[in-house]
Amino acid sequence: MKNIRLKLVFWVGLLFLSGCASKVDCDVVAFHQLEPPNGESVRLVHKGSDDPYGPQFAFYSGKIAEALGNIGYVVTKDVNADLTFAIDYGIRMGSTEIVETKECSLRYHFIHRSYDDPYIYQGDCTSPQIRTRTFYVHYLDVAITSLMSLEGSDATIYEGHVFSHHHKQDLPEMMPYLVAAMFDNFPGESGVTKRVTFEQKGEPRE
């Protein structure tokens, strides 16, 4: 009986603490004439930047290159690559919203109540608080061109956009979610917006 109660306390604690994870929702839409990856070579460039190959681009393109390798592309710096991925990213001011927040905690107590049930536990939540919070739009855009057009010049065969609203103005922290959402089931269905949701640990759910 004692072991059963200890296991119950453990699982209740896990369920309670799962409320400390906040969601990251990413909306993805793409328009394309692109087949699924099949070992094509890919070159990454930064679209519309004064410093297209600076440290910031190297940081973000490294994450994108890793994702592309995982789904079947071969990333290269060769200008004659099969495909060229032009990427853009940034933060836009979103909206100020009214949010309701509350904090919860789980406390364990040991008492000499009985041999079979010496533990009690209690979850406490504060009263909801109303406040305003600014949300930012984090975005990642990808345009893919191919040299294999009938005209013999670059042809755009994919345009993808992913964005997420979040209260943190921190693009490096949000970029892994944007990249994962962009290349989830890539290239996806053309012209259809989908939502990809991730759990972000360490913050209260709102």
Backbone hydrogen bonds, N-H to C=O, Kabsch-Sander energy under -0.5 kcal/mol:
donor,donor_aa,acceptor,acceptor_aa,energy
5,R,1,M,-2.1
6,L,2,K,-2.1
7,K,3,N,-2.3
8,L,4,I,-2.2
9,V,5,R,-2.4
10,F,6,L,-2.2
11,W,7,K,-2.6
12,V,8,L,-2.4
13,G,9,V,-2.3
14,L,10,F,-2.0
15,L,11,W,-2.4
16,F,12,V,-2.4
17,L,13,G,-2.8
18,S,14,L,-1.6
19,G,16,F,-1.3
20,C,17,L,-2.4
21,A,18,S,-1.5
22,S,200,Q,-2.7
24,V,198,F,-2.6
25,D,23,K,-0.5
26,C,24,V,-0.5
26,C,196,V,-2.7
27,D,163,F,-2.6
28,V,194,K,-3.1
29,V,161,H,-2.4
31,F,159,E,-2.5
33,Q,157,I,-3.1
39,G,72,G,-1.7
42,V,74,V,-2.7
43,R,83,L,-2.3
45,V,85,F,-2.7
47,K,45,V,-0.6
47,K,87,I,-2.6
49,S,46,H,-0.6
54,G,51,D,-1.6
58,A,54,G,-2.2
59,F,55,P,-2.1
60,Y,56,Q,-2.3
61,S,57,F,-3.2
62,G,58,A,-1.4
63,K,59,F,-1.0
64,I,60,Y,-2.0
65,A,61,S,-3.0
66,E,62,G,-1.9
67,A,63,K,-1.8
68,L,64,I,-2.6
69,G,65,A,-2.4
70,N,66,E,-1.7
71,I,67,A,-1.1
72,G,68,L,-0.6
72,G,69,G,-0.8
73,Y,68,L,-2.5
74,V,40,E,-2.7
75,V,73,Y,-0.6
76,T,42,V,-3.3
81,A,78,D,-1.5
83,L,41,S,-2.1
84,T,145,T,-2.3
85,F,43,R,-3.2
85,F,83,L,-0.5
86,A,84,T,-0.7
86,A,143,A,-3.2
87,I,45,V,-2.6
87,I,85,F,-0.6
88,D,141,D,-2.2
90,G,139,Y,-1.5
92,R,137,V,-2.6
94,G,135,F,-1.2
95,S,135,F,-0.5
97,E,95,S,-0.6
97,E,133,R,-2.7
99,V,97,E,-0.6
99,V,131,R,-3.0
101,T,99,V,-0.5
101,T,129,Q,-2.5
105,S,124,D,-2.4
107,R,122,Q,-2.9
109,H,120,I,-2.8
111,I,109,H,-0.5
111,I,118,P,-3.0
113,R,111,I,-1.4
120,I,109,H,-2.2
122,Q,107,R,-2.4
124,D,105,S,-2.6
126,T,103,E,-2.6
129,Q,101,T,-2.8
131,R,99,V,-2.1
133,R,97,E,-2.4
135,F,95,S,-3.1
136,Y,166,H,-3.5
137,V,92,R,-2.9
138,H,136,Y,-0.7
138,H,164,S,-2.7
139,Y,90,G,-2.3
140,L,162,V,-2.5
141,D,88,D,-3.1
142,V,160,G,-2.5
143,A,86,A,-2.4
144,I,158,Y,-2.6
145,T,84,T,-2.2
146,S,155,A,-2.0
147,L,82,D,-0.9
149,S,147,L,-0.7
152,G,149,S,-1.1
155,A,146,S,-1.8
157,I,144,I,-2.7
157,I,155,A,-0.5
158,Y,144,I,-1.3
159,E,31,F,-2.2
160,G,142,V,-3.1
161,H,29,V,-2.7
162,V,140,L,-2.1
163,F,27,D,-1.9
164,S,138,H,-2.2
166,H,136,Y,-2.3
166,H,164,S,-0.5
170,D,168,K,-1.2
174,M,170,D,-1.5
175,M,171,L,-2.4
177,Y,174,M,-0.8
178,L,174,M,-1.8
179,V,175,M,-2.9
180,A,176,P,-2.2
181,A,177,Y,-2.3
182,M,178,L,-2.6
183,F,179,V,-2.0
184,D,181,A,-1.1
185,N,183,F,-0.6
186,F,183,F,-1.0
188,G,185,N,-0.7
191,G,30,A,-3.8
192,V,189,E,-1.3
194,K,28,V,-2.7
196,V,26,C,-3.0
198,F,24,V,-2.4
200,Q,22,S,-3.9
200,Q,198,F,-0.6
201,K,199,E,-0.7
203,E,20,C,-0.9
203,E,200,Q,-0.6
205,R,19,G,-2.3
